[in-house]
Amino acid sequence: MSYDDIIAEIKSNLTGNKDNDKDYIINQFKVFNSKEIHLELGRLLWDLMSDEEQKEYKKSCYSGYTC
């Protein structure tokens, strides 16, 4: 399967339920071992995060954690 096919399939499996979709995307990190796919999964996950979750993530990155 090509990169585009994989991403299209992942997106087609998103339900609109943010919590379920976040769990699904996190699981896909384990399924695919590709930097390009991981980057897109990260973008998808970021878009599903609430403003508060994004803020906490940014805060942890600036607090010395590796992001």
C-alpha positions in Angstrom: 0.0 0.0 0.0 1.2 3.5 -0.8 1.6 6.3 1.7 -1.6 8.0 0.3 -3.5 4.7 0.5 -2.5 4.2 4.1 -3.4 7.7 5.2 -6.7 7.6 3.3 -7.6 4.3 5.0 -6.7 5.7 8.4 -8.8 8.8 7.8 -11.7 6.7 6.6 -11.6 4.8 9.9 -12.0 8.0 12.0 -15.5 8.1 13.6 -15.8 11.7 14.7 -15.6 10.6 18.3 -12.5 12.4 19.4 -11.6 10.0 22.2 -12.0 6.9 20.1 -10.2 8.5 17.2 -7.3 9.5 19.4 -7.0 5.9 20.7 -7.2 4.6 17.1 -4.5 7.0 15.9 -2.2 6.2 18.8 -2.6 2.5 17.9 -1.6 3.2 14.3 1.8 4.5 15.5 2.4 0.9 16.6 1.1 -0.6 13.3 3.2 1.5 10.9 6.9 2.0 11.2 7.4 4.9 8.8 8.6 8.4 9.7 6.3 10.0 7.1 3.2 8.1 8.4 4.1 9.0 11.9 4.3 12.7 11.0 0.9 12.6 9.5 -0.5 10.6 12.5 0.9 13.4 14.7 -0.8 16.0 12.7 -4.1 14.1 12.9 -3.7 13.6 16.6 -2.9 17.3 17.1 -6.0 18.3 15.3 -8.1 16.1 17.6 -6.6 17.5 20.8 -8.5 20.2 22.7 -6.9 23.6 23.2 -6.1 22.6 26.8 -4.4 19.3 25.7 -2.4 21.2 23.1 -1.4 23.8 25.7 -0.3 21.0 28.1 1.7 19.3 25.4 3.5 22.5 24.5 4.2 23.1 28.2 5.7 19.7 28.6 8.0 20.2 25.6 9.3 23.4 27.0 9.8 21.9 30.5 12.6 19.7 29.3 10.7 16.7 28.0 11.6 15.4 24.6 8.8 16.0 22.1 
